[in-house]
């Protein structure tokens, strides 16, 4: 919300660092602007935020307009990647032991999604 509410301040600060006027900044530059705008986060928090809003940080530069647009809606529920559709499977007349076995198998197969 803080970023969304100060959109123009962030955008102006990003443009100040964008000396080549490409619309892109390094991760360090974006972190520097965040700090200047009193938004203090460490490296781990920064990269977690980038992942949450869906911006790839493996490149050397990030489009700062895309960064700001990620906060445009202002609802925390809209940040990040949307969950995939859930597939529901039904098994009629399944014994409890078999149901537990199937459930464990599904959980292990999707452990990354379950832990998120």
C-alpha positions as CSV (number, residue, x, y, z in Angstrom):
1,X,0.0,0.0,0.0
2,X,2.9,2.3,0.8
3,X,4.3,1.9,-2.7
4,X,0.9,2.3,-4.3
5,X,0.1,5.4,-2.3
6,X,3.5,7.1,-3.2
7,X,3.5,6.0,-6.9
8,X,4.5,9.4,-8.3
9,X,7.3,9.8,-5.8
10,X,8.7,6.3,-6.6
11,X,8.3,6.9,-10.3
12,X,10.2,10.3,-10.1
13,X,13.0,8.7,-8.1
14,X,13.3,5.8,-10.5
15,X,13.5,8.2,-13.4
16,X,16.3,10.1,-11.6
17,X,18.4,6.9,-11.5
18,X,17.5,5.9,-15.1
19,X,20.2,8.1,-16.7
20,X,19.9,6.3,-20.0
21,X,16.1,6.7,-20.1
22,X,15.6,3.0,-20.9
23,X,12.8,2.4,-18.3
24,X,15.0,-0.2,-16.6
25,X,17.1,-0.2,-13.4
26,X,19.4,-2.6,-11.7
27,X,18.1,-4.4,-8.6
28,X,20.6,-2.3,-6.5
29,X,19.1,1.0,-8.0
30,X,15.6,-0.1,-7.2
31,X,16.6,-1.1,-3.6
32,X,18.3,2.3,-3.3
33,X,15.1,4.1,-4.3
34,X,13.1,2.0,-1.9
35,X,15.4,3.0,0.9
36,X,15.3,6.7,-0.1
37,X,11.5,6.5,0.1
38,X,11.7,5.0,3.6
39,X,10.8,1.5,2.5
40,X,13.5,-0.5,4.3
41,X,13.9,-4.1,3.3
42,X,17.0,-6.4,3.2
43,X,18.1,-8.4,0.1
44,X,16.2,-11.5,1.1
45,X,13.0,-9.5,1.6
46,X,13.6,-7.6,-1.7
47,X,13.9,-10.8,-3.8
48,X,11.0,-12.4,-2.0
49,X,9.0,-9.3,-2.9
50,X,10.1,-9.5,-6.6
51,X,9.0,-13.1,-6.7
52,X,5.7,-12.3,-5.0
53,X,4.8,-9.7,-7.6
54,X,6.0,-11.9,-10.4
55,X,9.1,-10.0,-11.6
56,X,12.1,-12.0,-12.8
57,X,15.3,-10.8,-11.1
58,X,17.7,-13.1,-12.9
59,X,18.3,-10.5,-15.5
60,X,20.6,-7.6,-14.8
61,X,17.8,-4.9,-15.1
62,X,14.1,-4.6,-14.1
63,X,11.5,-2.5,-15.7
64,X,10.5,0.0,-13.0
65,X,7.1,0.7,-14.6
66,X,6.2,-3.0,-14.3
67,X,7.5,-2.9,-10.7
68,X,5.1,-0.1,-9.9
69,X,2.2,-1.5,-11.8
70,X,2.3,-4.6,-9.7
71,X,1.1,-2.5,-6.8
72,X,-1.5,-0.5,-8.8
73,X,-4.6,-2.4,-7.7
74,X,-3.8,-2.0,-4.1
75,X,-5.3,-5.2,-2.8
76,X,-2.8,-7.6,-1.2
77,X,-4.8,-10.5,-2.6
78,X,-4.0,-9.4,-6.1
79,X,-0.2,-9.4,-5.6
80,X,1.8,-12.2,-7.0
81,X,1.0,-15.2,-9.2
82,X,-2.5,-16.5,-9.4
83,X,-3.1,-20.0,-8.1
84,X,-3.7,-22.7,-10.5
85,X,-7.1,-24.3,-10.8
86,X,-7.7,-27.1,-8.3
87,X,-8.6,-30.5,-9.7
88,X,-10.9,-32.5,-7.4
89,X,-10.9,-36.2,-7.8
90,X,-13.6,-38.4,-6.3
91,X,-13.2,-42.1,-5.5
92,X,-16.4,-43.9,-4.6
93,X,-16.4,-46.8,-2.1
94,X,-12.7,-46.4,-1.2
95,X,-11.5,-48.1,2.0
96,X,-9.9,-45.7,4.5
97,X,-6.5,-47.2,4.2
98,X,-6.6,-46.9,0.4
99,X,-7.9,-43.3,0.7
100,X,-5.0,-42.4,3.0
101,X,-2.5,-44.1,0.6
102,X,-3.9,-42.1,-2.3
103,X,-3.8,-38.8,-0.3
104,X,-0.2,-39.4,0.8
105,X,0.8,-40.1,-2.8
106,X,-0.9,-36.9,-4.1
107,X,0.7,-34.8,-1.3
108,X,4.2,-36.2,-2.1
109,X,3.7,-35.6,-5.8
110,X,2.7,-31.9,-5.1
111,X,4.9,-31.2,-2.1
112,X,6.1,-27.8,-3.5
113,X,2.6,-26.5,-4.0
114,X,1.5,-27.8,-0.6
115,X,4.3,-26.1,1.3
116,X,3.6,-22.8,-0.4
